[in-house]
Amino acid sequence: MSQLICLQDCDNKIGHILSKKKEGPLKIKRLEDELGIIEKEHQEELDRFEALKKSGRDIDRETQDLDVKIERSKIRLSNIKSNKEYRAILKEIDDLEKAKFQREEKSLQIMEEIEVLRKRCQDNEKELAEGRKKLDREKNEVQTELNALDEELRLFEEKKALFSQTVEQDLLKNYLLLKERKQGQAISPVSQAVCQVCHMRIPPQMYNELIRGDSLLSCTNCGRMIYWADDEYYKKVLEKI
Ligand SMILES: [Zn+2]
């Protein structure tokens, strides 16, 4: 039984190490996802920044075109004889000036937006650089942890193989079967007459039998193989693993 208890302990530790091995990569995945979102937002803002710069240039070109038109109209104005035509060209110039003013207003507005966006893009880049540094650090830490866990895993696998060899083969078969049916926990310690896995009380007579320790017993409730955990002998066995 003591070999089986050790085997169960190894299996539990191996299970624990395996689930711990998943934590680090999950953390990295989360950080990468977070960084991916920031990168995507940053790219969108960069695109908007470029688009704004382009529309700024377009508007400036339109303003220049309007300037040329205004100049031309002014030249025509000096050669006009009829009053009616004169007024028409004055109106034309006035309209062109208004259109130019609108473009200038718009241009100013775009310049302000560009400045806000430029600042935001700079902040994003800083945040991204920090995020990437943090990710690298975490990756290193996780790798170190994974290496340590692999080493620990190797040790317990070795011990497990050793205990599997020394345990009686029929008992081992029984253990493996039970382990599969009982979510990995085939053996249960009994303390103060209570099964420590299912928390049900063991009948007094059976408990006495368990303390005597000359037969293999199972919990009447959960069916797991039980041992008397308050026994100093088993305590020492478990300490040694
Ligand atoms: Zn039980």
Boltz pocket constraint, residues with backbone or C-beta under 6 A from the ligand:
constraints:
  - pocket:
      binder: B
      contacts: [[A, 188], [A, 195], [A, 196], [A, 197], [A, 198], [A, 199], [A, 200], [A, 219], [A, 220], [A, 221], [A, 222], [A, 223], [A, 224]]
      max_distance: 6.0
